[in-house]
């Protein structure tokens, strides 16, 4: 069984155990939103607090958070670009600049990395409501449709004759 099917089965099992489509959609929206946040190493802890504060399922929010980690690097670049435009600076991180600073001047990269993180965080904060709402509405529609179309109890397997 591939990882996509296993992951979707975990979410489907949570629905079967009584988690509502609204709660599951909130878990996934929060998990993905915090998973792409450009601050490394804090999203797991933030997911714990969000799930506790809103009474959400820890398994669902953490799974969505971990699944979003590969998007974090891409998100960092996009959020950094947006943040640089908001603060009206031309000092945003590009791949060419990153390669150049890694090869020639690591000290300058470390000096500017804080600025890049702040710019990316500003971009993330600006886009967070739109990202959250998009993921929430998409998941809510999907899970609601899934619940109404398919029975929650899996079909019983018949022994082969």
N, C-alpha and C positions, 0 to 999 in steps of 0.2 A: 504494500500500500504506500503510495507516495505521500510526501509531507503535506501537500495541499489537501488531499482527502482526509488525512489524519487530523489536520487542524480544523477543517470544516466540521468533522465529526465531533470534535470537542465542543464547538459552539452549538451544534445541533443537540448534543447531549445535555448541555446546559438549559436549552429550551425545553427539552423533555423533562428535566428535573424541576421545572416550574419557574425558571427565570423568564420574565416577560420580555417580549420583543423590545419594549422601551428600555428596560434595564440593560439588556445585552447591547443595544445600539449605543447607549450612553457609555458602557464599558469600552466598546471598541473605539468610539470617537475620542474619549479621554486618553485611552492607551496609545492610539496612533498620534494624536496631537502632542502628547508628552514624549513619545518616542522619537519624533523628528525635531524636538527642541534642540537648539544648537549649544546647549550647556551640557558637556559630557559628564556622565556619572551621577546625575541627580534625578533622572526620569523615573527610575524604579522606586525610589523613596517617595517621590511626589505622587506616583500612582497609588502607593499604599495609603498616603494621607487622603487623596481624593476619594478613593474607594471607601475608606472609613467614614469620611465626612458626609458623603452622599449615600452611604449604605449600598454601595455597588459590590459586585462579585469580584473578589481578588484574583481568582484564576483567569477570568475573562479579560480584565483590564491589564494584567501582567502579560498574558499571551499576546494581546494586541500590541502592547508596548514592545515586546521582544521582536515581533514580526515587523515592526516599523523601523527597527534599528538600521537595516541596510539603506533606508531612505534618508538617514540622518546626514550623511556626507553630501548627498545631492541637495538636501534641504539647507544645509549650512551655506552652500554656495549661493543658492537662490535667495535665502533670507539675508545674507550679507550684501548682495546686490541691492535688494530692496531697502535695507537699512542705510546703505551708503547714499542712495537717492533721497531718502527722507531727511538725512542730516546734511544734505547738500555737500557731499565730499566726493572726490574722484578717487579716493583711496580705498578701493575694494579689492578683495582677493580674487585673483585669476589664477588659472593653472600655470600660465607662463611666469607670473610673478612668484608663485609658490616654488616652482622648479628653480628659478633664478636665486631666490633667497636661500633655499636649501643647499644649493651648490656653492654659493659664494659668500653669503653673509647670514649665518644662522642667528647671530646676535640681533641683527635688525629684524629678522622674522619674529623672534621672541618678543622684541620690543613692540612690534605692531600687532602681534597676535591678540592681545587684549582688546585693541581697537576693533579688530575683525570680529571678535566674539561679541562685543557690545553692539556693533552694527547688525550682526546676524540676529541677535536677541531682539533688537528693535524691529527688524523685519518680521520675525516670528510673532511678536506681540501684535503687530498690525494685522497680519494675515490669520492669526489664530481663530478669531470668531468665524471667519469664512470657511476655514478648513474644518473646524469642529462641526459647524452646521451642515456642511456638505456631506461629511462622513456620517453624521448622525441621521440625516434624512435618507440617505442612500441605504444605510443598514436597517433603519426602521421599516422602510418599504419592503426591503428584501425579506426580513424576518417575519413581518406580518403576512406577506404573501406566502412564505414558506409554511407558516403555521396553518393558514386557511386552506392551502391546497393539499398538503400531505398530512396523513395521520401522524400523531406524535409517537405512537407505539410502532416500533419496527415490525415488519412482517415476520411471522414465525417461519423458521426454516423447516421444510418438510424432509423427513428422512428419505434417502434414496431407496427405491425398491429394487 
